[in-house]
Amino acid sequence: MIRRYNGFVHQSKFRIGLVQMACSPDPAENLAKAEWRIREAAGRSAQIVCVQELFRSQYFCREEKTEWFDLAEPIPGPTSESFARLAAELSIVIVGSVFERRAAGVYHNTALVFDADGSLLGRYRKMHIPDDPLYFEKYYFTPGDLGFRVFDTRYARVAPLVCWDQWYPEAARLATLSGAQVLFYPTAIGWHPAEKAEFGTAQQDAWRTIQRAHAIANGLYVAAVNRVGYEGPPEHGLEFWGGSFVADPFGRVLAEASPAGEDTLVVECDPRQIEEVRRNWPFLRDRRIDAYAAITSRVID
């Protein structure tokens, strides 16, 4: 259920926790580690904790193999049941990630939002699905069919988006127009070994820049949580670059995780800054909604 937003709730400060992990081949081990790190974040007063994309396994989309579909799970299932219990026990909101088995042959890359009483507020299914070398996600994931969803939690109004979604300003804007105060981007992004020397710095900078731009253009907080570590064979694997961060409505990076190791970020956010920035940069006021109909075209010929 998505609760109606009246424009006057969630004016108190809230604290975001981001769990940046290296993943093993063992789903049970990864779930146990995520649970421990969520507890760590809550112990440091985090109220909304987000884990990285597909945290229960190594990034299997590097190759196309039917056996990796065995990693998928239903909802409810082990991950959702664990996070529901943890959210209720710790009185925190959890933004989780799951390889969702919807039906035989239909799978999604899904973010789940649990409120601080353990209830599942809903799910967001990744809308933009990439198909690049070592990122063969179209083989595994059916594109999302729920739209860009916003959830009114106990502490803030949040919009989960997933990884490749972070490159699309349309997704960020639609979530903003639905009243989001924070965009969460659970992510799995890294370097190809052969590309890092030439393109690595520019790729990472582009990734940070586009998300900071979403914060600026929409006047809200952006939180990106990436995995870390090397996965796969030496010449055909991926080096995930970590670097999870939170940007404020002015685009300033408030905190950033290690580029090379596991980390747990906890960052305080103040909704009053959303109001202040939007008063001074009224981009939403000045939108020319009468002139944007062509945005729904694939190209304008």
C-alpha positions, 0 to 999 in steps of 0.5 A, spaced: 500 500 500 502 506 498 500 512 503 497 518 500 502 524 501 499 530 504 505 535 503 506 536 511 509 529 514 516 527 515 519 534 517 523 531 522 531 529 521 532 522 519 538 518 518 540 513 512 544 507 513 547 504 506 550 497 507 556 496 502 558 489 502 563 484 498 559 478 496 561 470 496 558 465 492 553 462 498 547 466 499 546 464 506 552 467 508 551 473 504 544 474 508 547 473 514 552 478 513 547 483 511 543 482 517 549 483 521 551 490 517 543 492 518 544 491 525 550 495 525 547 501 522 541 501 526 546 501 532 549 507 529 542 510 529 540 509 522 532 509 521 532 507 514 537 502 511 538 500 504 542 494 501 546 493 495 543 490 488 542 483 488 546 482 495 545 475 496 549 472 491 555 474 486 553 478 480 551 472 476 549 476 470 556 476 468 554 470 464 548 467 461 546 460 464 540 457 466 542 454 473 543 461 475 535 462 475 535 457 481 538 463 485 531 467 484 526 466 490 518 468 491 515 474 495 514 472 501 521 468 501 527 467 505 530 474 504 523 478 505 521 474 511 528 475 514 528 483 513 521 483 515 523 480 522 529 485 522 525 491 521 520 490 526 525 488 531 529 494 530 524 499 528 527 501 522 525 501 515 529 497 510 530 497 503 532 490 500 533 487 494 531 480 491 532 476 485 524 475 484 521 469 482 514 471 480 512 465 476 516 460 472 520 463 466 518 470 469 523 473 474 524 480 476 530 485 479 526 487 485 527 492 491 522 491 497 520 496 502 519 494 509 516 499 514 519 500 521 513 495 524 516 490 519 510 490 514 512 490 507 509 496 504 510 494 497 515 492 491 519 496 485 521 492 479 527 494 476 524 498 469 531 499 465 534 493 464 541 493 461 544 488 456 552 490 455 558 485 456 558 482 463 551 485 464 547 480 461 541 482 465 536 482 459 537 474 459 534 474 467 530 480 468 523 481 465 522 489 465 518 492 471 511 493 470 509 497 477 511 504 474 516 508 479 513 507 486 514 512 492 513 509 499 511 513 505 515 510 511 515 512 518 521 516 517 521 519 510 517 518 503 522 514 499 523 511 492 527 505 490 530 505 483 535 500 481 542 501 478 541 502 471 535 506 473 540 511 475 542 514 468 535 516 467 532 523 469 525 521 467 525 516 473 528 521 478 523 526 476 517 522 476 519 519 483 520 526 485 513 528 482 510 523 487 513 526 493 519 522 494 524 525 499 530 520 498 531 516 491 535 510 493 539 506 488 541 499 490 547 498 485 552 493 482 557 497 478 564 496 476 570 496 471 571 491 466 579 489 467 581 491 460 577 498 461 579 500 467 586 504 466 583 508 460 576 509 462 575 507 469 576 514 472 571 517 467 566 512 468 566 512 476 566 520 475 560 519 470 556 515 475 557 520 481 555 526 477 549 523 474 546 521 481 548 528 484 545 531 478 538 528 480 539 531 487 540 538 484 535 537 478 529 535 483 531 538 490 532 532 494 536 526 497 540 521 493 543 515 496 547 510 492 549 503 495 554 499 491 557 492 492 565 492 492 570 487 491 572 483 484 568 477 482 569 472 476 575 470 472 581 475 472 580 477 465 573 476 464 570 478 471 568 485 474 571 489 479 566 493 483 568 500 485 564 501 492 564 508 493 557 508 496 554 515 497 549 520 499 548 527 496 544 532 499 538 537 495 544 541 493 548 536 490 553 535 495 556 529 497 555 528 505 559 522 506 562 516 501 564 509 502 571 506 501 572 504 494 576 498 496 572 495 502 566 493 506 563 499 509 557 502 513 555 509 512 550 513 516 548 520 514 543 524 517 538 528 512 534 534 514 527 535 510 527 542 511 533 543 506 529 540 501 524 546 502 530 551 502 533 548 496 527 548 492 525 555 494 531 558 491 532 553 485 524 552 483 525 548 478 519 544 479 515 551 479 518 553 472 517 546 468 514 547 462 509 541 462 505 544 456 511 543 452 514 536 454 509 531 450 514 529 445 518 526 451 514 520 450 517 519 443 523 514 442 526 519 437 523 526 434 524 525 427 
